[in-house]
Amino acid sequence: MTQGMTQGMTQDAIQAPARDAARLSRDYWRLWWANTISSTGDGAFVAALPLLAVTVTRDPRLVSVVTAATFLPWLLLSLPAGAIVDRCDRATLMWRAQAVQAAVVAAVAILVVVRQADIEVLAVAGLLLGSAEVIFSNAAQAVLPALVPPGLLPKANGSQQVSLTVGESFLGPPVGSLLFAATAALPFGLDAGSFAGSAALLAALPRTRPVPCHADGPETARRPRIRAQIAEGLRWLAGHRLLRVIAVLLGIYNFANQMGQAILVLLATQTLHVSTRGFGLLLAASAVGSVVGGLVNPVLTRRLGLLPSLVLPALVDAAAFVGIGLAPGPVVVAALLAVQGFSVTMWNVVTVSLRQRIVPAHLLGRVNSVYRMLGWGLMPLGALAGGFVAHAAGLHAPYIVAGILCGLCALAALPLLLAANRA
């Protein structure tokens, strides 16, 4: 791809062309419903898992281990997962990953019933769920351009972000906390059922690759080795200055985000004295901002342009982190979580649409995997850092440190983003 073509497509990623007025297809909405169902179960799981961990231990270092284990696969498995996504039918990978997740969460529910769910069990479950999520999430982003016209990608990604946010942060957490208050195993059973329902919907999607994962024969024999395919994805991202800078920034932001997220349950229940049910509502507060962001950010980012749409949410996120660290009560924390949700959604709408439009289709899985490894690989380290900072300096400290880190990095990266945008 030539430099001129790359620049034109980069600008077009924010200014979605009005000429493409096609409606989102039935297959897209099948994918949307699958994500909505599974994300609702995930939201219940996200609320119930830390609450369960707190019943086992109140040491922030041990609580952070569960979060770190969940995100560790993004560091270890992201690169080979990207090559697999580009070699295999992406819809098939998605429903199989969801089926694996259903089995893992069902096993957790059983262990909760028999009172055998300790920190080690929760960490292993998080590791397995995260490993399947690496495959699913990579395949979900790579399959979308095959289901949606290029001009509708911002709209499709915005709708996806709304469904994920509503399920994971708005509906799921209050339901999960209520079910946990009734019986600890219930939210895990709900999550297992949601994964199974999502897998059934995804199994009906059309094939996006002509050769299935298990195929043998001449076409399979002509495929390059996975190592060569991974190297191709690495070279492509390394050669694209703008995406390279964005990926590094995302890694720093996610490191900072996990510093706070890993110990949020302790801040809420031990410092802010929020009840089990109130913790779910606190998580749901971020969804309010995220849902609003998913609805208005496609329009807002077109008007602001690429660079402001990248820098503004980073600075807002930094301010929200510091505010949470200084907040006097749960109402202020809830409001700041809503602000964070809005800014994160803006960042996601811009960066996901950008990658889907400028990365060649046959490289999308691999480039996404490299991007995710850089952007998500530091999350387990951030979770552990948050646990140790909280242990040493108190539960407010990780948020203040995270906010300062985000703000300084956004300002330091501004000249790089300007240069990359001009190039």
Number of C-alpha atoms within 10 A of each C-alpha: 8 6 10 10 10 16 14 11 16 19 16 19 26 27 19 19 12 9 7 11 10 11 10 15 11 11 18 20 15 17 22 22 19 23 26 23 24 26 26 28 27 26 29 31 27 23 30 30 22 21 23 19 21 18 10 14 13 14 16 26 20 21 28 29 21 26 27 26 25 22 26 23 25 27 21 14 18 27 27 19 27 30 27 22 30 24 22 20 20 28 25 23 24 25 24 19 22 27 21 20 25 25 16 19 24 19 17 20 22 15 16 19 14 10 11 12 20 15 19 13 15 23 22 15 21 23 20 19 23 22 24 22 21 25 27 23 16 26 28 18 19 27 26 20 19 15 20 20 16 19 21 20 24 29 20 24 24 26 19 21 24 23 24 26 27 23 24 27 30 26 21 32 33 24 24 33 30 23 20 23 17 11 12 21 23 23 31 29 20 25 28 27 20 25 27 22 20 25 27 16 18 23 17 14 19 14 16 18 17 11 14 16 16 7 12 10 7 8 10 14 10 8 11 10 10 17 11 12 21 22 15 16 24 18 13 18 20 16 11 15 17 19 22 18 16 19 22 17 20 23 21 22 26 22 26 29 24 28 29 31 20 28 28 23 27 23 21 20 16 13 15 16 14 19 14 21 18 18 25 28 24 26 26 28 23 25 30 22 22 31 25 15 26 30 16 15 26 25 16 14 22 18 13 15 15 21 16 13 22 23 17 15 22 27 19 19 25 26 20 25 30 22 20 24 20 15 17 12 14 19 13 14 23 20 19 24 26 25 24 26 26 25 25 20 28 26 20 18 26 24 21 17 27 21 19 22 21 20 22 13 16 13 20 25 32 32 31 31 31 30 27 23 25 22 23 27 25 23 30 27 24 30 32 26 22 31 28 20 21 23 15 11 10 14 23 22 20 32 29 21 19 28 26 16 17 27 20 13 16 21 13 11 16 15 11 15 21 12 12 17 15 9 13
